[in-house]
């Protein structure tokens, strides 16, 4: 677990814009950290991700591995699919949520290397994830499935993902 995830406290926003610990677990965490009433704290605010969106993304990885030759290396001999690996490859190919670095290769030529960022719950809020997912679908439509729309990819991915 990352430090960021370990330090996470869930809070609700009140009508006046204040933050209040959302549950007893969060209150206990604040007590353990010795954070008391009226203490000044620094917040990094993000909305928690929806679990169904995690399933949607991994369904997309499974759908790609089963249906695209460029991703078939993620279907293992036992029939199971490494949907996470397929998503990371899609991320690198599309450039969505990647850091890009210019490196010098043999012969003095320069190349751009894409390093995918984490899409994990504790690393990316829901708004950013939705933008990334749309970017993935846009890339798939441009590159492989010219006649499909995002909703069709989502529906097919959901059907494939429901069996795993």
Secondary structure, 3 states (H helix, E strand, C coil): CCHHHHCCCCEEECCCCCEEECCHHHHHHHHHCCCCCCCCCCCCCCCCCCHHHHHHHHHHHHHHHHHCHHHHHHECCCCCECHHHHHHHHHHHHCCCEEEEEEECHHHCEEEEEEECCCCCCCCCHHHHHHHHHHHHHHHHHHCCCCCCHHHHHHHHHHHHCCC
